[in-house]
């Protein structure tokens, strides 16, 4: 906790102006204040620090609020006690602050407690109805987490009240550093610091190399003041110098898969030394080791009765600007106190979160293989991919609906994954995350696997539809979302497993599954292509893909 307090104090300096971020450099790049780079403070529309008083926050329901020493930043925070219901909490009227209806703002609040914490807005709409709107949520386990929505569209109405409550339970909780700022502004939080992550997006890539070069040009005098050495000291020699750029460049280019020192993640839940995290390189021998074990024949014993439980959830999609649904399958003997890897399953065109629950054998296969010990116990999320701000449901016009599917590349990591991670005991990291799908869902699984390769390590496509690269099939012209040259996943994010299945009698997508596989191979991305004799554009192709995929994910 001493290390965390030190880090909090350092970040308090950031907010106070001792250390600031460059407006010209990506957020997260620490530089010295005495450089010639133009610097702008964060334009807060509201900033509650609770250093002097409760800042107008009052108890909600029967709860009481008071200042305490359990601060996230600075010395004081707001503690909520005496709650008799989950909706009891803390609230603040937003009177006197001007917010434009239809304009997006960034809301952030640091909260410490237990269970699912919720940041919400109460207001009166034009008809006089009281509306309770959800802004952000997160699951707390005792120490601080950040509730964040960087693009919440402010509604039209009056009598606005910002409040924090819990999904269930009546335990005390603490609030600190509540901010409302311009859209896209993220609260700088001490919960995650990754070596080499100069732009603060929780991955290490070419953009960090660019930011590192800018930071080094600004970093003069050899002093560590104003620079986060937990990020910048890539080679572990205690300094930030040219050699750190050299080491970082080799990592980004895939010439190495680790840094000379361990990648450290400082978390607010640490009690002694910080936890370690690494960008775990793919085991390049893993796919080779299982290649001859892959089979197009699914044993009848794998298709027995499905067990486990299915829960339907609703989450707010930032990209669609509306609520969307998903189904979550919990495995046999599910234990909420344990942690599980997570497998996201995508449906085909015209489907929804219920389409893949039955008929493809996914729950049956998972049940059988988990119970026999042939598969790792996992949580499976059946997604609803269609993500269109203009239409809640698909129009039925394939060409017009395709962008709504491609938008899932943003909805999954920005909205659905954070919801699942805050509501279920899932392991995080690409080594614990898989995605696969059928037809359009297979296409999107491959697309997402490439675009989100830092978050997803296991990728499967069952009869994937065309359209990732520009082409024309029997139905339409596909403008594509990537060029053929971009059909690749380069180190250090090479997939642990990339499997594509195509049926020899699939008259719908033809040989596009094999084309995808060949393009990956041509560009140096290892993959396994499963040709299913007699397989059509249905379960006859998808079930073999799922059988092999579920057997081998989360084992590399």
VOTOR-822936 format. One record per residue (C-alpha): x, y, z. Coordinates in pm, whole numbers. Layout:
+--------+--------+--------+
|      x |      y |      z |
+--------+--------+--------+
|      X |      Y |      Z |
...
+--------+--------+--------+
This chain:
+--------+--------+--------+
|      x |      y |      z |
+--------+--------+--------+
|      0 |      0 |      0 |
|    295 |    237 |     55 |
|    386 |    205 |   -312 |
|     29 |    279 |   -410 |
|     15 |    588 |   -185 |
|    340 |    708 |   -345 |
|    194 |    659 |   -691 |
|   -127 |    836 |   -592 |
|     77 |   1130 |   -465 |
|    269 |   1141 |   -791 |
|    -54 |   1146 |   -986 |
|   -187 |   1418 |   -760 |
|    113 |   1613 |   -883 |
|      8 |   1542 |  -1238 |
|   -337 |   1687 |  -1175 |
|   -191 |   1982 |   -986 |
|     39 |   2074 |  -1274 |
|    374 |   1947 |  -1147 |
|    374 |   1682 |  -1415 |
|    148 |   1726 |  -1714 |
|     65 |   1567 |  -2045 |
|    147 |   1720 |  -2378 |
|   -142 |   1830 |  -2594 |
|     71 |   1739 |  -2894 |
|    160 |   1392 |  -2774 |
|    -72 |   1097 |  -2708 |
|   -232 |   1101 |  -2362 |
|    -22 |    892 |  -2130 |
|    316 |   1026 |  -2248 |
|    492 |   1176 |  -1946 |
|    711 |   1477 |  -2027 |
|    882 |   1757 |  -1836 |
|    685 |   2076 |  -1781 |
|    981 |   2297 |  -1865 |
|    991 |   2198 |  -2233 |
|    876 |   2415 |  -2520 |
|    585 |   2184 |  -2607 |
|    244 |   2350 |  -2570 |
|     61 |   2218 |  -2266 |
|   -309 |   2234 |  -2187 |
|   -478 |   2136 |  -1859 |
|   -774 |   1900 |  -1868 |
|  -1091 |   2115 |  -1912 |
|  -1313 |   1977 |  -1635 |
|  -1678 |   2077 |  -1637 |
|  -1688 |   1930 |  -1288 |
|  -1413 |   1795 |  -1063 |
|  -1494 |   1666 |   -716 |
|  -1184 |   1599 |   -505 |
|  -1343 |   1603 |   -155 |
|  -1025 |   1751 |     -9 |
|  -1205 |   2030 |    181 |
|  -1571 |   1925 |    205 |
|  -1838 |   1701 |     53 |
|  -1867 |   1940 |   -244 |
|  -2247 |   1930 |   -237 |
|  -2275 |   1550 |   -238 |
|  -2547 |   1419 |     -8 |
|  -2677 |   1082 |    100 |
|  -2923 |    913 |   -132 |
|  -3210 |    727 |     32 |
|  -3120 |    656 |    393 |
|  -2744 |    677 |    339 |
|  -2507 |    926 |    499 |
|  -2189 |   1080 |    354 |
|  -1879 |   1213 |    525 |
|  -1511 |   1268 |    454 |
|  -1259 |    994 |    527 |
|   -885 |    935 |    488 |
|   -928 |    646 |    241 |
|   -829 |    865 |    -54 |
|   -765 |    765 |   -413 |
|   -572 |   1085 |   -477 |
|   -477 |   1350 |   -225 |
|   -572 |   1309 |    142 |
|   -952 |   1286 |    160 |
|  -1242 |   1101 |     -1 |
|  -1620 |   1072 |     42 |
|  -1740 |    766 |    233 |
|  -2101 |    644 |    212 |
|  -2247 |    465 |    516 |
|  -2584 |    364 |    663 |
|  -2721 |    210 |    344 |
|  -3036 |      0 |    387 |
|  -3092 |    -72 |     15 |
|  -2868 |   -114 |   -289 |
|  -3001 |    206 |   -446 |
|  -2896 |    406 |   -139 |
|  -2571 |    588 |   -209 |
|  -2437 |    937 |   -276 |
|  -2572 |   1202 |   -510 |
|  -2499 |   1551 |   -636 |
|  -2733 |   1789 |   -816 |
|  -2571 |   1921 |  -1134 |
|  -2745 |   2258 |  -1107 |
|  -2530 |   2550 |  -1214 |
|  -2326 |   2340 |  -1456 |
|  -2407 |   2374 |  -1825 |
|  -2430 |   2058 |  -2031 |
|  -2561 |   2050 |  -2386 |
|  -2822 |   1789 |  -2471 |
|  -2696 |   1562 |  -2747 |
|  -2331 |   1637 |  -2668 |
|  -2103 |   1358 |  -2546 |
|  -1900 |   1405 |  -2229 |
|  -1651 |   1192 |  -2038 |
|  -1763 |   1078 |  -1691 |
|  -1515 |    928 |  -1445 |
|  -1538 |    833 |  -1078 |
|  -1297 |    641 |   -856 |
|  -1489 |    410 |   -620 |
|  -1384 |    166 |   -351 |
|  -1620 |   -101 |   -222 |
|  -1747 |   -448 |   -303 |
|  -1968 |   -584 |   -578 |
|  -2088 |   -403 |   -888 |
|  -2067 |    -24 |   -848 |
|  -2278 |    200 |  -1072 |
|  -2248 |    562 |  -1183 |
|  -2586 |    692 |  -1301 |
|  -2787 |   1003 |  -1384 |
|  -3140 |   1091 |  -1269 |
|  -3334 |   1358 |  -1456 |
|  -3680 |   1471 |  -1565 |
|  -3756 |   1435 |  -1935 |
|  -3978 |   1660 |  -2149 |
|  -4292 |   1468 |  -2053 |
|  -4224 |   1514 |  -1683 |
|  -4118 |   1153 |  -1630 |
|  -3829 |   1076 |  -1396 |
|  -3559 |    885 |  -1583 |
|  -3275 |    683 |  -1430 |
|  -2996 |    644 |  -1686 |
|  -2692 |    420 |  -1645 |
|  -2355 |    580 |  -1729 |
|  -2088 |    328 |  -1621 |
|  -2036 |     30 |  -1393 |
|  -1753 |   -186 |  -1264 |
|  -1693 |   -466 |  -1019 |
|  -1496 |   -368 |   -707 |
|  -1320 |   -609 |   -474 |
|  -1223 |   -377 |   -190 |
|   -983 |   -125 |   -340 |
|  -1039 |    151 |   -592 |
|  -1161 |     96 |   -946 |
|  -1246 |    362 |  -1204 |
|  -1601 |    391 |  -1338 |
|  -1554 |    545 |  -1682 |
|  -1764 |    634 |  -1984 |
|  -1565 |    860 |  -2214 |
|  -1856 |    925 |  -2453 |
|  -2181 |    956 |  -2260 |
|  -2437 |   1158 |  -2457 |
|  -2606 |   1405 |  -2225 |
|  -2986 |   1376 |  -2244 |
|  -3245 |   1648 |  -2287 |
|  -3430 |   1730 |  -1966 |
|  -3396 |   1904 |  -1631 |
|  -3326 |   1844 |  -1262 |
|  -3009 |   1644 |  -1327 |
|  -2868 |   1444 |  -1036 |
|  -2546 |   1244 |  -1062 |
|  -2539 |    948 |   -824 |
|  -2345 |    635 |   -730 |
|  -2506 |    316 |   -599 |
|  -2448 |    -60 |   -609 |
|  -2621 |   -334 |   -802 |
|  -2692 |   -521 |   -481 |
|  -2586 |   -525 |   -116 |
|  -2572 |   -247 |    143 |
|  -2200 |   -231 |    229 |
|  -2026 |    103 |    280 |
|  -1825 |    244 |     -9 |
|  -1596 |    537 |    -84 |
|  -1586 |    785 |   -373 |
|  -1305 |   1010 |   -495 |
|  -1197 |   1209 |   -803 |
|  -1533 |   1246 |   -977 |
|  -1487 |   1428 |  -1308 |
|  -1692 |   1538 |  -1605 |
|  -1477 |   1645 |  -1898 |
|  -1469 |   1667 |  -2276 |
|  -1554 |   1355 |  -2474 |
|  -1264 |   1110 |  -2492 |
|  -1094 |   1231 |  -2174 |
|   -982 |    941 |  -1956 |
|   -905 |    981 |  -1590 |
|   -537 |    915 |  -1539 |
|   -552 |    619 |  -1304 |
|   -273 |    447 |  -1112 |
|   -426 |    106 |  -1160 |
|   -235 |      6 |  -1473 |
|    116 |    101 |  -1575 |
|    278 |   -111 |  -1845 |
|    640 |    -94 |  -1958 |
|    666 |     68 |  -2299 |
|    300 |    178 |  -2306 |
|    379 |    544 |  -2370 |
|     34 |    636 |  -2504 |
|   -159 |    466 |  -2224 |
|   -380 |    238 |  -2436 |
|   -274 |    -78 |  -2246 |
|    -86 |   -227 |  -2542 |
|    266 |   -186 |  -2677 |
|    287 |   -113 |  -3049 |
|    419 |    127 |  -3314 |
|    225 |    420 |  -3169 |
|    417 |    381 |  -2843 |
|    746 |    394 |  -3034 |
|    641 |    725 |  -3190 |
|    532 |    861 |  -2851 |
|    856 |    741 |  -2691 |
|   1063 |    931 |  -2946 |
|    866 |   1250 |  -2876 |
|    905 |   1199 |  -2503 |
|   1280 |   1148 |  -2531 |
|   1318 |   1469 |  -2731 |
|   1137 |   1650 |  -2449 |
|   1326 |   1469 |  -2175 |
|   1633 |   1681 |  -2106 |
|   1879 |   1705 |  -1826 |
|   1878 |   1340 |  -1730 |
|   1637 |   1393 |  -1441 |
|   1358 |   1144 |  -1377 |
|   1126 |   1422 |  -1260 |
|    825 |   1435 |  -1489 |
|    881 |   1095 |  -1649 |
|    722 |    765 |  -1547 |
|   1020 |    531 |  -1531 |
|    781 |    239 |  -1482 |
|    686 |    305 |  -1846 |
|    998 |    460 |  -1999 |
|   1282 |    251 |  -1854 |
|   1235 |    -31 |  -2102 |
|   1585 |   -176 |  -2070 |
|   1583 |   -166 |  -1689 |
|   1900 |     38 |  -1637 |
|   1728 |    306 |  -1431 |
|   1744 |    571 |  -1704 |
|   1539 |    685 |  -2002 |
|   1774 |    702 |  -2299 |
|   1821 |    606 |  -2665 |
|   1876 |    240 |  -2580 |
|   1521 |    225 |  -2442 |
|   1399 |    320 |  -2791 |
|   1618 |     51 |  -2946 |
|   1481 |   -217 |  -2714 |
|   1125 |    -95 |  -2765 |
|   1168 |    -97 |  -3146 |
|   1292 |   -456 |  -3145 |
|    989 |   -560 |  -2941 |
|    742 |   -377 |  -3165 |
|    901 |   -525 |  -3479 |
|    876 |   -875 |  -3336 |
|   1252 |   -930 |  -3313 |
|   1210 |   -997 |  -2941 |
|    908 |  -1102 |  -2738 |
|   1002 |   -961 |  -2399 |
|   1188 |   -675 |  -2233 |
|   1511 |   -708 |  -2031 |
|   1304 |   -648 |  -1719 |
|    960 |   -785 |  -1636 |
|    661 |   -587 |  -1756 |
|    515 |   -447 |  -1437 |
|    153 |   -360 |  -1372 |
|     88 |   -148 |  -1065 |
|   -262 |   -213 |   -936 |
|   -455 |    -56 |   -654 |
|   -532 |   -404 |   -523 |
|   -166 |   -481 |   -455 |
|    -72 |   -521 |    -91 |
|    301 |   -583 |   -129 |
|    497 |   -579 |   -453 |
|    303 |   -492 |   -770 |
|    166 |   -776 |   -976 |
|    342 |   -866 |  -1298 |
|    189 |   -882 |  -1639 |
|    340 |   -965 |  -1973 |
|    241 |   -960 |  -2333 |
|    267 |  -1335 |  -2346 |
|    415 |  -1438 |  -2680 |
|    232 |  -1706 |  -2870 |
|    380 |  -2054 |  -2848 |
|    486 |  -2091 |  -3209 |
|    501 |  -2466 |  -3168 |
|    150 |  -2502 |  -3029 |
|    -42 |  -2510 |  -3357 |
|    216 |  -2747 |  -3501 |
|    174 |  -2976 |  -3201 |
|   -202 |  -3007 |  -3242 |
|   -230 |  -2994 |  -3621 |
|   -248 |  -3370 |  -3672 |
|   -500 |  -3404 |  -3386 |
|   -759 |  -3189 |  -3563 |
|  -1040 |  -3393 |  -3713 |
|  -1344 |  -3328 |  -3930 |
|  -1529 |  -3611 |  -3755 |
|  -1706 |  -3516 |  -3435 |
|  -1762 |  -3821 |  -3213 |
|  -2125 |  -3882 |  -3117 |
|  -2017 |  -3892 |  -2753 |
|  -1930 |  -3521 |  -2774 |
|  -2287 |  -3429 |  -2863 |
|  -2460 |  -3541 |  -2545 |
|  -2695 |  -3330 |  -2335 |
|  -2591 |  -2972 |  -2268 |
|  -2548 |  -2875 |  -1904 |
|  -2453 |  -2556 |  -1728 |
|  -2673 |  -2248 |  -1708 |
|  -2751 |  -1963 |  -1948 |
|  -2801 |  -1606 |  -1829 |
|  -2927 |  -1330 |  -2054 |
|  -2758 |   -996 |  -1995 |
|  -2811 |   -643 |  -2123 |
|  -2523 |   -400 |  -2163 |
|  -2490 |    -48 |  -2298 |
|  -2315 |    -31 |  -2633 |
|  -2120 |    291 |  -2673 |
|  -2094 |    237 |  -3049 |
|  -2467 |    171 |  -3101 |
|  -2564 |    422 |  -2829 |
|  -2826 |    182 |  -2698 |
|  -2863 |   -132 |  -2491 |
|  -2779 |   -466 |  -2649 |
|  -2820 |   -823 |  -2533 |
|  -2598 |  -1128 |  -2498 |
|  -2631 |  -1477 |  -2351 |
|  -2371 |  -1602 |  -2103 |
|  -2318 |  -1976 |  -2058 |
|  -2174 |  -2081 |  -1723 |
|  -2013 |  -2427 |  -1727 |
|  -2113 |  -2729 |  -1516 |
|  -2000 |  -2693 |  -1155 |
|  -1958 |  -2319 |  -1204 |
|  -1802 |  -2154 |   -900 |
|  -1829 |  -1775 |   -874 |
|  -1521 |  -1770 |   -651 |
|  -1308 |  -1920 |   -929 |
|  -1186 |  -1753 |  -1247 |
|  -1250 |  -1872 |  -1601 |
|  -1120 |  -1789 |  -1948 |
|  -1388 |  -1648 |  -2179 |
|  -1496 |  -1755 |  -2528 |
|  -1707 |  -1516 |  -2742 |
|  -1930 |  -1682 |  -3006 |
|  -2069 |  -1486 |  -3305 |
|  -2383 |  -1572 |  -3502 |
|  -2443 |  -1557 |  -3877 |
|  -2621 |  -1287 |  -4076 |
|  -2974 |  -1221 |  -3953 |
|  -2919 |  -1380 |  -3614 |
|  -2891 |  -1256 |  -3259 |
|  -2754 |  -1364 |  -2921 |
|  -2981 |  -1671 |  -2915 |
|  -2900 |  -1802 |  -3262 |
|  -2593 |  -2006 |  -3166 |
|  -2730 |  -2143 |  -2839 |
|  -2884 |  -2442 |  -3013 |
|  -2825 |  -2640 |  -3329 |
|  -2449 |  -2600 |  -3362 |
|  -2361 |  -2824 |  -3067 |
|  -2155 |  -2561 |  -2888 |
|  -2300 |  -2608 |  -2539 |
|  -2313 |  -2984 |  -2583 |
|  -1950 |  -3002 |  -2694 |
|  -1833 |  -2769 |  -2419 |
|  -2023 |  -2969 |  -2156 |
|  -1880 |  -3302 |  -2269 |
|  -1521 |  -3188 |  -2314 |
|  -1509 |  -2994 |  -1987 |
|  -1654 |  -3284 |  -1788 |
|  -1411 |  -3529 |  -1948 |
|  -1114 |  -3300 |  -1884 |
|  -1043 |  -3253 |  -2256 |
|  -1132 |  -2883 |  -2244 |
|  -1054 |  -2606 |  -1998 |
|  -1361 |  -2494 |  -1798 |
|  -1469 |  -2167 |  -1959 |
|  -1744 |  -1909 |  -1976 |
|  -1902 |  -1873 |  -2320 |
|  -2065 |  -1546 |  -2430 |
|  -2309 |  -1565 |  -2722 |
|  -2300 |  -1222 |  -2881 |
|  -2540 |  -1004 |  -3075 |
|  -2305 |   -851 |  -3330 |
|  -2529 |   -604 |  -3507 |
|  -2413 |   -261 |  -3388 |
|  -2580 |     26 |  -3572 |
|  -2666 |    359 |  -3405 |
|  -2942 |    415 |  -3663 |
|  -3115 |     77 |  -3653 |
|  -3180 |   -145 |  -3354 |
|  -3242 |   -446 |  -3578 |
|  -3104 |   -552 |  -3912 |
|  -3283 |   -414 |  -4215 |
|  -3270 |   -734 |  -4418 |
|  -3068 |   -560 |  -4689 |
|  -2738 |   -745 |  -4673 |
|  -2528 |   -467 |  -4825 |
|  -2676 |   -204 |  -4594 |
|  -2641 |   -423 |  -4284 |
|  -2274 |   -517 |  -4329 |
|  -2131 |   -201 |  -4163 |
|  -2342 |   -279 |  -3856 |
|  -2160 |   -610 |  -3827 |
|  -1819 |   -455 |  -3886 |
|  -1891 |   -207 |  -3606 |
|  -1874 |   -499 |  -3364 |
|  -1496 |   -462 |  -3384 |
|  -1544 |   -158 |  -3158 |
|  -1844 |   -273 |  -2957 |
|  -1678 |   -592 |  -2835 |
|  -1364 |   -444 |  -2673 |
|  -1519 |   -110 |  -2575 |
|  -1851 |   -225 |  -2426 |
|  -1922 |   -598 |  -2412 |
|  -1586 |   -720 |  -2282 |
|  -1572 |   -460 |  -2001 |
|  -1926 |   -557 |  -1899 |
|  -1840 |   -928 |  -1887 |
|  -1517 |   -861 |  -1699 |
|  -1699 |   -651 |  -1439 |
|  -1992 |   -890 |  -1389 |
|  -1837 |  -1235 |  -1418 |
|  -1518 |  -1393 |  -1276 |
|  -1330 |  -1407 |  -1607 |
|   -957 |  -1408 |  -1653 |
|   -833 |  -1121 |  -1865 |
|   -553 |  -1104 |  -2121 |
|   -528 |  -1244 |  -2472 |
|   -412 |  -1581 |  -2338 |
|   -752 |  -1614 |  -2168 |
|   -975 |  -1476 |  -2444 |
|  -1110 |  -1652 |  -2755 |
|  -1353 |  -1565 |  -3033 |
|  -1512 |  -1770 |  -3310 |
|  -1826 |  -1761 |  -3520 |
|  -2029 |  -1885 |  -3813 |
|  -2059 |  -1723 |  -4157 |
|  -2080 |  -1345 |  -4100 |
|  -1985 |  -1421 |  -3740 |
|  -1682 |  -1614 |  -3863 |
|  -1580 |  -1324 |  -4082 |
|  -1614 |  -1084 |  -3788 |
|  -1421 |  -1321 |  -3561 |
|  -1128 |  -1312 |  -3805 |
|  -1156 |   -935 |  -3846 |
|  -1176 |   -874 |  -3472 |
|   -893 |  -1123 |  -3415 |
|   -670 |   -912 |  -3638 |
|   -778 |   -571 |  -3510 |
|   -788 |   -670 |  -3141 |
|   -492 |   -908 |  -3146 |
|   -360 |   -756 |  -2824 |
|   -677 |   -865 |  -2644 |
|   -768 |  -1194 |  -2813 |
|   -527 |  -1485 |  -2859 |
|   -754 |  -1764 |  -2991 |
|   -948 |  -1710 |  -3315 |
|  -1183 |  -1935 |  -3510 |
|  -1389 |  -1894 |  -3826 |
|  -1656 |  -2146 |  -3924 |
|  -1745 |  -2100 |  -4295 |
|  -1644 |  -1731 |  -4271 |
|  -1822 |  -1500 |  -4513 |
|  -1633 |  -1289 |  -4769 |
|  -1582 |   -916 |  -4733 |
|  -1284 |   -856 |  -4508 |
|  -1083 |   -774 |  -4822 |
|  -1243 |   -616 |  -5134 |
|  -1410 |   -876 |  -5354 |
|  -1727 |   -965 |  -5541 |
|  -1927 |  -1279 |  -5471 |
|  -2254 |  -1409 |  -5609 |
|  -2455 |  -1172 |  -5390 |
|  -2283 |   -835 |  -5379 |
|  -1974 |   -620 |  -5415 |
|  -1773 |   -610 |  -5093 |
|  -1571 |   -289 |  -5047 |
|  -1365 |   -459 |  -4775 |
|  -1239 |   -333 |  -4443 |
|   -875 |   -435 |  -4496 |
|   -652 |   -500 |  -4795 |
|   -529 |   -848 |  -4875 |
|   -183 |   -743 |  -4757 |
|   -330 |   -670 |  -4414 |
|   -468 |  -1021 |  -4363 |
|   -206 |  -1105 |  -4104 |
|   -131 |  -1098 |  -3731 |
|    231 |  -1013 |  -3666 |
|    449 |  -1071 |  -3359 |
|    433 |  -1004 |  -3072 |
|     60 |  -1071 |  -3109 |
|     75 |  -1385 |  -3319 |
|   -230 |  -1599 |  -3233 |
|   -196 |  -1896 |  -3003 |
|   -453 |  -2068 |  -3223 |
|   -606 |  -1952 |  -3552 |
|   -842 |  -2211 |  -3701 |
|  -1063 |  -2177 |  -4009 |
|  -1311 |  -2437 |  -4134 |
|  -1461 |  -2463 |  -4478 |
|  -1705 |  -2720 |  -4616 |
|  -1646 |  -2876 |  -4957 |
|  -2018 |  -2839 |  -5043 |
|  -2065 |  -2484 |  -4914 |
|  -2243 |  -2307 |  -5196 |
|  -2289 |  -1990 |  -4994 |
|  -1931 |  -1878 |  -4926 |
|  -1749 |  -2113 |  -5163 |
|  -1373 |  -2117 |  -5120 |
|  -1346 |  -1791 |  -4923 |
|  -1256 |  -1977 |  -4601 |
|   -955 |  -2127 |  -4779 |
|   -868 |  -1788 |  -4930 |
|   -850 |  -1639 |  -4582 |
|   -631 |  -1925 |  -4464 |
|   -398 |  -1892 |  -4763 |
|   -360 |  -1517 |  -4714 |
|   -267 |  -1567 |  -4350 |
|    -11 |  -1829 |  -4454 |
|    134 |  -1609 |  -4728 |
|    190 |  -1331 |  -4475 |
|    357 |  -1551 |  -4217 |
|     62 |  -1600 |  -3980 |
|     39 |  -1964 |  -3887 |
|   -309 |  -2112 |  -3899 |
|   -492 |  -2443 |  -3925 |
|   -737 |  -2494 |  -4210 |
|   -999 |  -2763 |  -4152 |
|  -1157 |  -2888 |  -4474 |
|  -1486 |  -3062 |  -4394 |
|  -1579 |  -3321 |  -4660 |
|  -1940 |  -3270 |  -4766 |
|  -1977 |  -2978 |  -4527 |
|  -2229 |  -2711 |  -4621 |
|  -2306 |  -2364 |  -4495 |
|  -2450 |  -2494 |  -4172 |
|  -2371 |  -2701 |  -3865 |
|  -2205 |  -2970 |  -4076 |
|  -1908 |  -2735 |  -4109 |
|  -1942 |  -2527 |  -3793 |
|  -1977 |  -2813 |  -3544 |
|  -1639 |  -2969 |  -3641 |
|  -1480 |  -2624 |  -3609 |
|  -1628 |  -2576 |  -3263 |
|  -1535 |  -2928 |  -3149 |
|  -1169 |  -2880 |  -3233 |
|  -1157 |  -2517 |  -3124 |
|  -1306 |  -2583 |  -2779 |
|  -1070 |  -2877 |  -2729 |
|   -759 |  -2672 |  -2786 |
|   -822 |  -2316 |  -2669 |
|   -656 |  -2180 |  -2353 |
|   -384 |  -2447 |  -2355 |
|    -92 |  -2291 |  -2543 |
+--------+--------+--------+
